[in-house]
Amino acid sequence: MRYLHTMVRIKDVDASLDFYCRKFGMVETRRKEVPAARFTLIFLAAPEDKDAALAGKAPELELTYNWDPEEYGEGRNFGHLAFEVDNIYETCDRLMREGVTINRPPRDGNMAFVRSPDNISIELLQKGPALPPQEPWSSMPNTGKW
């Protein structure tokens, strides 16, 4: 398992970049616009981690800007921690056997969400290409919030 990023939702891109980049000294490593889902992802890294982050070898801070205004209650502005795993199905199976609820099953062979005992969302991402869909994951519904 490898730690990838922490995601926080932001309301104002300019104010957030001023805070994280100008005031904290982080640097933007990449940006992804998703018009169909109406959001923008902006990834930041510490200056000394920029090259490693661009190569996928250093953790980043993911700023998520939803284009439609939303009030973030219940700590929803803090999104999740993300970890890359060697086999998402084996990881989810092991976690389930240990009593962890899979909030968003890996139906696509690529992404799943669980929650920590303190209710922190944890995203699990398949290392490399997505695995072929398989049961019981393909037909498993979401459980709770993720």
N, C-alpha and C positions, 0 to 999 in steps of 0.2 A: 504494500500500500504506500502511496506517495501523496503528501499533502499538496493540493493544487491552488486553492484560492478561498478567500472569504468574500461573500457578496453582501453589499448593503444597497438599499434602494435610496435614491436621491430625488429631490424635488426640483433642483435648479442646477443644471450642468455647469454653468459658469461659476456660480458660487462654490460648488463642490470642487471643481478643478482649481480654483483659486486657493481653497483650503488645503487640499491634499498635495497639489503640485507646487504652488508658489510658497505657501506657508510651511508645509511639511517637507518639501523638497522631493516628492515622488515624481516619477516621469510616466507619461502615457506610453504604453507599449503597443496597444492595438485598440481598435474600435470596430464595433459591429452594429450596423443599423438593421433592424428587422421590421420593415414597414408593414408586413402582413399581420404581425402581432402587436405593432405599435409600441416598440421599445428600442432603446439603444443600450448597448453594453460597452463600457469603457474600462479597459484593464490598465492598472497602474502597478509599478514596481519601484523598489528603492533604486536610486541611480546606479549603485554598484551591482545590482541584480538585473539591469536592463537587458544585456545581451543574453544572459542565462534565461530570463523570462521569455524573450523572443524565441528562444530555442526550446521552450517548454520545460526548462530545468530549474526554475525558481518560482516560489509562490507569488501570487499577485493579489491585489485588491480589485475586485470586480464591482464597479459602480453600475447599477441598473437604473436607467431613467425611463419610466413609463410615460408615454406621451400624453395619456389622458390623466388629468389630475386625480389624485387619490389620497385620502387621509390614511396614514399608516398607524393603526392602533395595535395594541397587544404586541408591541415590539416587532411589527411586521417590516419596519424599515431595515432591521437586521435580517438578512436573507438566510444564509446557510454557510456551512463549511463544506469544502469539496475535497474528495479523495479519489485518486485513480486506483483501480484494483485490477489484478491480473485476470480474474474471471468473475464477472458480476453475478452470475447465477450461483456459483459456489459460495461467494461471499454472502449473498442474501440468504442462501440455505443455511449456512453456518449461523448467521445472526438470528434467523427465525428459531433454530434449534436451541439457541441460548436465550430465547424469550423476547427478542426484539421484534416489534411490529414493523412490517415493511409498509410504510405509508403510501408510497408510489412504487409499485412493483416494476421490475425491469422488462416490461412488455416488449420493448424495442431492442433488447439485448445490449443496450448502451447506458441507460440512466435509471437510477432508483433513488428514493429518498427514505430515510429513517429519521427517528428523533432520539436525542440523548435523554438520559433520565431527567435532565433539567429543561427539556422541551426545545432544545436547539436542533434545527433542521440540519441533517447531514446528507449531502448529495454524494452518491457513489457513481463514478463514471468508468466505463470499461476502457482498459488500456488498449490502444490500437483500434482497429475497426470493430463495429458492433458485432456481437455474436448473433447467429441466426435465432429468431424467435423460437421459444420452446415453452411447453407447459411445465408446471402449473402457472408460470408467470404470464403467458400470453393472455389468459382470460381472467386473471386475478384483478379484482377492483381496487381502487384506491381506498385507503383507510385513514380517517382523520385528516388533519392538516399536514401539509408538507411544504 
